[in-house]
Amino acid sequence: MISDTTAKQLHDQATRGQPLSLAEQSLLTTWYALQDQTEDENLRMTPAETFLTLKQQVAEGLIQLEAVTKQIQRLTVENERLTQDNLELRRHLVQTSRLSLAV
């Protein structure tokens, strides 16, 4: 299976007239067929099914957003701690260098 990112890059190349290898063209054709199938399924859904699908996708997106937000918050706290550690080490280095210069 081809990733969406790779498929989109191949699609971009193809639409710009850039040559694709036989393997790349085959992957792109398979990806196009999958996109068509997904679109057909979406078009056959009732408004209620469409709404439920979108609602589920939004809920999943919110869960992912919450997880990323928590990760960013943890990294921010860790970054602040490391910054403080760095400042403390710099202070210690300055004090140590002053003491060694005084001797």
N, C-alpha and C positions, 0 to 999 in steps of 0.2 A: 504494500500500500504506500502511496506517495503522500507526503505531508502537504497540507494546504499551502505552506510557504513555498515549497519547491514547485508545486503545481502552478502557483501564481507567477513564479519567476519564469517557468517554461511558457506559460500563456503569454506573458509580456514579451518574451523573445519571439514567439510565433507571430504575435500580432504586429510586431515591428519588422517582420520579414527576415528575421535572423534564422539561419538553418538550425534544425534540431536533428539529433541522431535518430535512428530508427527506434532505439530503446526509449529515448525521451519522448518521441512522438507517440509511441504506444502508451507510455505512462500518462501523457496528457490526454489522449483519447479516452482512456479508462477513467480519468478524473472528470472529464466532461460528462461522460455517461453517468457517473455517480452524482454530479451536480444536477443533471437533468432529472434523475430519479428522485432526488431529494425535493426538487422544485415541484415535480408532479405530485408527490405525496403531500406537500404543503398545500397545493392548490385543491386537492380533494378533501382537505379537512374542513369540517364545519366551523363557523365562527366560534362556537363554544370550545371546540377542540383547539383551534388556533389560539384563543385566549388562554386556555389552560397550559398549552405548550409555552407560550410567551411568559406566562406567570411563573412557570417552573424554571425557565431560563433566567429570568430576573432573580428568582430566589437563589439559584445556583451562583449567579454572578455576585450577589450580595454576600453569600458565604465566602466566596473567593476573595472579595474585597475586604471583608472583615479579617480573614486570615492574613492577607498581605499587610493590612493596617497594623495588626498586632505584631507582625514580624518587624515592620518599620519602627514601631514603638520600642520593641526590645533592642533593636540595633541602635536606636537613638540613645537609650539608657546606657548601653554598653559603650558607645562612642564617647559619651560624656564621662563615664568612669575612666576610660583609657586616656582621655584628655587630662583629667585630674591627675592620674598616675604619671603622665608625661610631665606635667607642670611640677609635680613633687620631685621627680627625678632630676629635673633641670635645677630646681632650687638646691637639691642635695649636691649636685655637681658643682654649682657655683660656690657653695659653702666649702666643699672639699678642696676646690682649687684655691680658694682664698687661704685656707689653712695651710696648704702645702707651699704657697707663696710666702707666708709669714714665717715659715721655718727656715 
